[in-house]
Amino acid sequence: MTHKGTVLLKTDRLILRCFAKDDLEQIYYNCWSEYDVWKWTNYAPMTCIEEVFTNANMFTDNWLNAYDRLERYSWAIQLKETGQVIGRMFGMNPDNKVKQVELAYELGSKWWNMGLMTEAVKAVLPFFFEEVGFNRVYAYHASENPASGKVMKKCGMIYEGTLRQACSCNNGIFDKVMYAMLAEDYFK
């Protein structure tokens, strides 16, 4: 495996790039301030910009400096047309021994049902398999949030099973619905 960090990725409509300090207001107002977005996450809810620092420990110097680590995969999702930052895509818990990474994402509700998150995931998967060398990319969603699973299916991830009452998020405890793609699936 060759970790490369959060490299710039582009699609027809999106730019996936490292977050910068100047992105804070856009990502907060376009995504993180929305109840319908953060209820499916497990980070602390943020009711004002100050809580991005204090509750979620994001956009701090330590959080931004983490981009210096080659195993850090955390993209701002930016619209090419307007330059707005509307969401986040990240690869969490990279495991060098198993050669796997967990994929997670958030998108402001104004941009749901436009295929944008599917487009973003389809940009990240080739990077993870072809350039980094992961063997397995996995993701999960709360059973009560099937829209997230639709993205996984559209990107070719394969349903692996449901873990009962294993998903804890701000909205409660739900079944955890697991999907993954192996390198052999990707390269077929």
C-alpha positions in Angstrom: 0.0 0.0 0.0 1.1 3.5 -0.7 -0.7 6.1 1.4 -1.0 9.4 -0.4 -3.2 11.5 1.9 -6.1 13.7 0.8 -5.2 14.4 -2.8 -7.2 16.6 -5.2 -9.9 14.7 -7.1 -12.2 16.1 -9.7 -15.4 14.9 -11.3 -17.8 16.5 -13.8 -19.5 18.6 -11.2 -17.3 18.4 -8.1 -13.8 19.1 -6.6 -12.8 17.0 -3.7 -9.9 18.6 -1.8 -8.5 19.3 1.6 -10.5 21.6 3.9 -9.1 25.1 4.5 -9.9 27.4 7.4 -12.0 29.6 5.0 -14.3 26.6 4.4 -15.7 26.6 7.9 -18.8 28.9 7.4 -19.8 27.2 4.2 -19.5 23.6 5.5 -21.3 24.6 8.7 -24.2 26.4 7.0 -24.5 24.2 4.0 -24.2 20.9 5.9 -23.3 20.5 9.5 -25.9 22.9 10.9 -28.7 20.7 9.5 -30.5 18.3 11.9 -31.3 15.9 9.0 -27.5 15.6 8.3 -26.0 15.3 11.8 -28.7 13.1 13.2 -27.1 10.2 11.3 -23.5 11.0 12.5 -22.0 10.2 15.9 -20.1 13.5 16.3 -21.5 16.0 18.7 -24.3 18.2 17.3 -23.2 21.7 16.4 -25.7 24.5 17.0 -23.3 27.4 16.2 -20.0 27.8 14.4 -18.1 28.0 17.8 -19.3 24.4 18.5 -17.4 23.1 15.5 -14.3 23.8 17.5 -15.5 23.1 21.0 -17.9 20.1 20.5 -16.6 18.5 17.4 -12.9 19.4 17.6 -12.9 20.2 13.9 -11.2 23.1 12.1 -8.8 23.4 15.0 -5.1 23.7 14.2 -4.6 20.0 15.2 -7.5 19.0 12.9 -6.2 21.0 9.9 -2.6 19.9 10.6 -3.7 16.2 10.4 -3.5 16.7 6.6 0.3 16.3 7.0 -0.3 12.6 7.7 -0.4 10.5 4.5 -3.0 8.2 6.1 -5.4 11.1 6.5 -8.3 11.0 4.0 -10.8 13.9 4.5 -12.2 15.7 1.5 -14.2 18.9 1.3 -16.9 18.3 -1.4 -17.0 21.5 -3.5 -19.3 22.3 -6.4 -17.3 23.3 -9.5 -20.1 25.6 -10.7 -20.4 27.8 -7.6 -17.3 27.0 -5.5 -19.6 26.2 -2.5 -18.4 23.5 -0.1 -21.5 21.4 0.5 -20.3 18.2 2.2 -17.5 15.9 3.3 -16.1 12.6 2.3 -13.6 10.7 4.4 -11.7 7.5 4.7 -11.6 6.5 8.3 -9.6 3.9 10.2 -7.2 2.9 7.5 -5.9 -0.6 8.4 -2.6 -1.5 6.8 -2.7 -5.1 7.9 -6.1 -5.9 6.4 -5.6 -3.2 3.7 -9.0 -1.7 4.3 -10.6 1.7 4.9 -14.0 2.8 6.1 -15.8 5.3 3.8 -18.1 7.9 5.3 -19.8 11.0 3.9 -22.1 13.9 4.6 -23.9 16.2 2.2 -26.2 19.2 2.8 -29.8 18.3 2.2 -30.2 21.0 -0.5 -28.0 18.8 -2.7 -29.7 15.4 -2.0 -31.1 13.3 -4.8 -28.9 14.9 -7.4 -26.4 12.1 -7.7 -23.6 14.3 -6.2 -22.6 11.9 -3.4 -22.6 9.0 -5.8 -20.3 11.0 -8.1 -18.0 11.8 -5.1 -17.8 8.1 -4.0 -17.2 7.0 -7.6 -14.1 9.4 -7.6 -12.8 8.1 -4.3 -13.1 4.4 -5.0 -10.6 4.3 -7.9 -8.2 6.4 -5.9 -8.3 4.0 -3.0 -8.0 0.8 -5.1 -5.7 2.0 -7.9 -3.4 4.5 -6.2 -3.4 3.6 -2.5 -3.8 -0.1 -2.9 -6.5 -0.9 -0.4 -8.0 -4.4 -0.8 -11.3 -3.5 0.9 -13.4 -0.3 1.2 -16.4 -0.6 3.5 -19.2 1.6 4.7 -22.3 1.3 6.7 -25.5 3.1 7.4 -28.2 3.1 10.0 -31.1 1.0 8.9 -33.4 4.0 9.2 -31.3 6.0 6.7 -31.6 3.9 3.6 -30.7 6.8 1.3 -27.1 6.4 2.4 -27.2 2.8 1.4 -28.6 3.7 -2.1 -25.3 5.6 -2.7 -23.3 2.5 -1.7 -25.3 0.3 -4.1 -25.1 2.7 -7.0 -21.3 2.7 -6.6 -21.1 -1.0 -6.8 -20.6 -1.8 -3.2 -22.0 -5.2 -2.1 -24.3 -5.7 0.8 -22.6 -7.8 3.5 -25.1 -8.0 6.2 -26.9 -6.3 9.0 -25.7 -6.1 12.5 -28.6 -5.8 14.9 -28.6 -2.7 17.1 -24.9 -2.0 16.3 -25.2 1.6 14.9 -25.1 4.4 17.4 -25.7 7.9 16.1 -27.2 11.2 17.3 -30.7 9.9 16.3 -30.5 6.7 18.5 -29.4 3.1 18.2 -30.3 1.3 15.0 -29.3 -1.8 13.0 -26.0 -1.3 11.1 -26.3 -2.2 7.4 -22.9 -3.1 6.0 -21.6 -2.7 2.4 -18.1 -3.2 1.0 -16.2 -3.4 -2.3 -13.1 -5.6 -2.6 -10.3 -4.9 -5.1 -11.3 -8.0 -7.0 -14.8 -6.5 -7.4 -13.5 -3.2 -8.5 -11.1 -4.6 -11.1 -13.6 -7.0 -12.7 
